[in-house]
Amino acid sequence: MPEKLTKEAVERLKALAKPYDTRDTEIRGFLVRTQPSGAKAFYFDYRLEGWPGSKRARYRLGSFPRLSAEG
């Protein structure tokens, strides 16, 4: 479910039974992962071109609210 990841949008994300990702609509690869505990963390996700099987990489940028989508 893509959405512009503003501070208010991330605050509205609810914890579910399983972790889920919400991708930003403007920055390709930028997402927030919401855990069943309610913890939220920002990630950058991308595909490494030229690798067998199109290898994906994901880097954790930081936790919300310590790190915000707005800076």
C-alpha positions, 0 to 999 in steps of 0.5 A: 500500500504505497503512500507519501511517507510524512510524519503524520502518515507513519504515525497512522500506521497500525500494528497488525498480526504480521510485519508489513511494509509501506512504500513511499510514492515519491522516493523509489525504494524508501519504505517503513516496516511496521512490526506487530509490536508497533515498532516502525523502522525506515529502510532503503530497498533496491535491486542489484542489476547484473547479479544472477537472480536480480539480488535485492538489498535492504538497508535499515536507516533508523527507527521512528520516531527517532528518525522521521521521514521529514528529516 
